[in-house]
């Protein structure tokens, strides 16, 4: 017999591609007071107006904007539990969610009974008073977990956009010289129009996307023990080994040689890498 849930306010951030009504919400107990949002820009005001007992982020394929919004909410309101539902799944994404202190992580299709069971457990710990204290300004100091490096790779095939031609070119030619002006012409835009469209489509500037994408590719090359660091540098489109080393450390948290040593010792690279890249 399913446990009876007390009345709880659930803020449901629906970031799925389907703009229609979310049928899964119809299956949840009527005791839940659900407020559904379709934009991350609405989250802050919704929480301020009516503090929820918990927040649920519902994804098809997680993108940078959505994951950054989740992280921001956890930092600003640490006592509010966050649930995460996703169709696109990876071990790196799970690790990121755990380190960002997501309360629970579900891979779709979600079992309704299991989901309600987790809500019942949460109902014994949630406290609106704690949420209200957070909203009044309580802060939390946690390590800044950046988005897993695979997120942009997951999004490369996430449908067509005005900048799809540029993404396809990067995917095929990331080891070559790639200029913003050339990508703009490829997408039949001016440089300024292209820059705005790219940021809108991918949540990053073109330059930041390209750097992070190249670093993510370097990680894959480093798993091949017979490939030298210098070979990796030029294979992913960097011309200066020193610049590559500094950039790699900035995004991954260690030098290329330290990363390779960790791999050779048999350590799981993803335990460190997800603090670094998202393009």
Residue, then its C-alpha position, 0 to 999 in steps of 0.5 A: x500500500x502506498x504511503x500517504x504524503x502530507x501536503x508539500x509544495x513542489x516547484x517543478x522546473x520542466x526543462x524538457x523539449x515537450x511544451x505540452x502538459x507533463x503527464x507524469x505530474x498527473x500521476x502524483x498524489x493530489x496532496x502535492x501542491x505543484x508549481x510548474x515552470x518552463x524557464x530557468x528565469x522564473x525560478x528565483x521569483x517563484x521561490x521568493x514568492x512562495x518557498x517550496x518544500x522541494x525543487x525538481x529539475x526535469x530534463x530530457x538532455x541536460x544543458x549548461x543553462x539548466x545545470x547552472x540554474x540547479x547549482x545556483x539554487x542549491x547554493x542560494x537555498x541549501x536546505x531546500x532538497x533538489x530532485x533531478x530527472x533526466x532522460x540523457x544519462x552518464x556516470x559523469x552526470x551522476x557524479x556531478x549531481x552528487x557533488x552538487x548535493x542533489x538529493x536524488x537522481x532519477x533516470x527516465x522513465x521514472x517509476x512512480x511508486x519509487x518516486x513517491x517513496x522518495x517524496x515520502x522520505x523527504x516529507x519527514x525532513x523538509x522544513x519550510x522554515x529552513x527554506x525561508x531562512x535561506x531566502x532571507x539571505x543565508x549563504x552556503x560555501x561549497x566547492x564550485x562544481x562545474x558542469x560535466x565535460x560530456x554535457x556539450x557532447x550530449x547536446x551536439x545532436x540535440x536537434x537543429x539550431x541556427x548554429x548547427x553548422x558551426x557545431x558540426x564543423x567543430x565536431x569534425x575539425x576541432x584540431x584545425x584552426x577555427x575562427x569565429x568569422x568563418x563560423x559566422x559565414x558558415x551559418x550565414x550570419x554576421x559575426x555579431x549576430x552569430x555570437x548572440x545566436x551561439x550564446x543563446x543556443x548553447x549557453x556559452x560564448x563561441x570561444x568558451x565552447x571551443x576551448x572546452x570542447x577541445x579540452x574534452x577531446x584531450x581527455x579522451x586522447x590521454x586515455x591512449x598510453x602511446x600518445x604523448x602530451x605534445x601529440x595531444x596538444x596539436x591533435x586538439x587544436x592548440x599550438x602552444x604546449x604551455x598555453x594548453x597546460x595552463x588551460x587544461x589545469x584551469x578546467x580539469x584541476x590538474x596538469x596534463x602530466x598529473x592527469x595521465x599519471x592518475x590514469x596510469x595508476x588506475x584511478x577513474x578519471x571522471x572522479x576529477x574531471x567533472x570539475x572542469x569542462x562543459x563544451 
